[in-house]
Structure formats: C-alpha cells, structure tokens
Amino acid sequence: MRLPIPTRGALVAGAALTAAVAAALVFSSLGGAAAGATAGPTPAASGPSITPLAAALVPGPIDIDRKGRSNVVTVRIDFQPGDTTGWHFHPGPVLVQVVSGAVTLSHAAHGRCLSAVVRAGHGFFEAPGAVHVAANRRQDPAAVYATFVLPPGAPPAVSVPVPAACR
C-alpha cells in the first residue's frame, strides 16, 4: 500500500488499527486523558495494559459510515519545515491528530481558498473526497498521526491538481 509522503518527511505505516487509536477510544469513553495529558500504561484488573500515544480535540461533525469491510491503517507523518503532502483527497475518512508542532490545512470552498493552522493537541477529520493539502509552514518540525478507514483495495490518497481558488 502506497501512502502520501511529505516531500522530506518520514512515514511509518501499520497494517491494522494500532494501540494509539484503541487507547484514545478507551480513554475518551472513560472520560480519561485530555489532549496534551501524559499518562503511563494503565493496567486493567484482568486485561491488557493500555498506553496512550496521542490525544487530540477534533471538531465535528465526524461521519464514518462503512457498510462493508474496511482497511484501517494508522501512520505517523513527520513534516520538516516546508514539507507538504501536495493536493489530494482520500477514498475513505481520515482522523488526524497533530502530536507536535503545527500544520496548515488548506481546502477550496465556495470559490475561496481556506486555511487553518492546527497545533499539537488538536486534530481534524478529512471526509472522503474532500480535496485538501497539509503543509508545515513553520520553522520547527511537526508530526501527525493519521488513521485511514479505506474500502478494500483503495489507495490511501489520490493526488489532484491545485483547485482554481487556491492557485
């Protein structure tokens, strides 16, 4: 499976849902660790130890509606200053957590090019088919965790031309 790679960043791919996502789901359902909080492994009375890897506040709405089987892949994307993903869209939904630094997320909407800086401890949801670009416009490195929920056989990202409103 080929994943989007920032021009000079590193990418680490997993083949299934990782402990980071499981821990975040468990902690959020228990009202546990908040974004930016640090915690060590949490032993359960008779279960596995859970180690949170990342937490982020992600604004809604979030709509994940997969009727059939899905490939779920979680990756870490490291952005050096100036790195960009290039304009693209995803065939399935993507949950992104910014774990260090900040990334600028841009997309075209209503004939305008809109951008927002997303800092560590915050995240964003990328709806299937939404054309966008993520870039590190800062002087310090940035890192994100992205969890892709993809139809079987679909690529994680599809490159597209820069939208007219963002040229």
C-alpha angles and dihedrals in degrees: 000000000000116000130195110270125199111237094258103007132105125244128201116191129200126200097221144014107308133219089258092067094041091051092048091051093047093047094046092049090049094045088244132140117015125215110292094015119132124219137162128228114312112219116210120216092248106359146065127309113253120210115188112224101179142355129189141173106242117190116227164266097084116179120181111169113163114163097186140029118320137198108227116197128175119197138176114227117196117202121198116200108292096018118138136182092219121233112308147135133222126234089218137028120286129201113204128194120190104217100176137009119356137284129203113228115200132184139160118249132164093354093307134101109235126194135183131183112229114199133200112290092034132082146178142225121234112205118215111273096014108139112223147136131221120205141169105233093167132092094243129067120262133201133198136185112218125191114200121199103197138177110249110276095014120128116241092238140014119207117230137179120269108275114251092244091057100048 
